[in-house]
Amino acid sequence: MCRTDLHVRDGWFAPAVPTELPITLGHENAGWVQDVGSAVENVAVGDAPRSSPSTATRTR
């Protein structure tokens, strides 16, 4: 978590970035896909996705 993530959490960028939880923030994301739902077609278990610094993605 970095300062920008805290600003997003606190609503500084509310018009551009949603703050409803759960949400994955930031530009320091790392990891591997552990599981996918039955409707997922473009990501597989073991993939190492990345996000750009301007991306916020919703997760469940």
Secondary structure, 3 states (H helix, E strand, C coil): CCHHHHHHHCCCCCCCCCCCCCEECCCCCCCCCCCCCCCCCCCCCCCCCCCCCCCCEECC
